[in-house]
Amino acid sequence: MKKQTLLRKRHEMKSEVRENMRGGTGKVTVRHMFVPDEIIAKTRLCAQLTVHVGASIGIHKHENEDELFVILSGSGLLDDGNQKIPIAAGDSILTGNGAEHSVINTGNIDMEIVAVIMSYT
C-alpha cells in the first residue's frame, strides 16, 4: 500500500452550498477537506460543514456506515429521533448502524462541524 501524507490548505478546498440539506432548513456550506478517492480507508465524506444561523441538516439514517461530527464552534440541538439534546463547541457525535440524526443551529453564530462518514463495506 502506498504511503501518503496530504496537506490541503483551506483556500484549496472545494466548497458548495446546499439548500435544505437532507430535508433540513436554510443553507449549509460543505467544504471538502479531502475527496473519497484521496483517502485509502473506506470514507464517503471528509468535510467541514457550516450550518448557518437558523439552518439545519434534516433527520436521516446512516446504514452500513458511521458518521462522526466534531463541533468546532456554535451551538444547537442534536435530534436523534427520540429527543433533542443541546450541543456546543467541543462536543462530538457518532451516529451509525442504522441510527438517525439531525443537527439544528439554534445559536446566534454559524455552527462549524468537521464531518467524516466511514463505510463498513
N, C-alpha and C positions, 0 to 999 in steps of 0.2 A: 504494500500500500504506500502511495506517495505521501511523503511528509509535506506539511504545508503550514505556513503562517501567513495570514492575510490581514492587511490593515486597510480599512476603508475610512477615509475622512468624512465627516458629516456632510460637507458640501458635495461629496461624490455620490451620496446615497440618492437613489431614485425615490421620489415621493408621488403619492396620488391622494386625492381627496375622495372619500366615499361618503355619499349621502345616504342616510338611513341604513347604516351598516347592519346587516343581518336582521333587518326589520326594526332597528332602533330609530332614534330621532336625531336630527341635526347632522353635523359633519364630524367625521373622524379622518384625520390625516394619517396615512400609513407611510412611514419612511423605512424602506427596506435596507437593513444593515447588510445582509447577505441574502442571495437568492439560493433556492434549494440545490441547484447544480454546483454551487461552490462549496457545499457542506457535505462531507463524506457520510456522516451519520444521517439516518432517515429523518429528515426535517422538512416540514411543509412551509413553515413561516419563521423568519427571524427578523423582527422589525420593531421600531419604536412607534407606538400609537399615540397620537394626540387626540384625546376625547375633549372636544371643545366645550366651553361652558354651556350647560343646559343640554348637551348631547348624550347619547347612549349607544352602546352596542347591544342589539336586541338579543333576547334569550335564544340560545342554540346549544345543541348537543355536540359532544366530542366522542365519536365512535372510533374504536381502534387507534386512538391517539391520546396524548396528553397535551394540554396547553398550560404553559407556565406564564403567569403575569407577575411582574415586579413593578410596583407603583413607585415611580420616581418623584412625582410631585402632584399636588392637588388632593382632592378628597371626593368621596361619593359613596355609592352603595353597590354592594355585590348582591345580586339576586340569584340564588341557587335553585329557584323554582319552588322553594318552600318558605324561605324567609329572606328578608333584606337586611344585610349586615353592613355597618359602616366600615369603610376602608379609607386609608390615607397613606401618604408618602412613607416608605419603609416597609409596607405590608407586601406579602407575596401570596399568590393564589395558584393552586394546582387543580385543574379540572380534567377528568378523563374517564375512560372505561364506561362510556355511555352517560355520564353526568352532564348536566346542563348548567349554563350560567349566563348572566347579563351583567354589564357594568354601566352605571349611571353616574354622570358627573353632576353632583348636587352642589358643588363648591362655587366659588367666585373667581377661580382661575382655571386654566386648562389643566386637565389631568394627563400627565405623561406616564406611559406604561411601556416597559420592554415586554414583548410577547414572543414566545417561542413555541411552535407546535411540532411535536415529535411523534412519529408514526410507530405503531407496534409492528407493522409488517414491512 
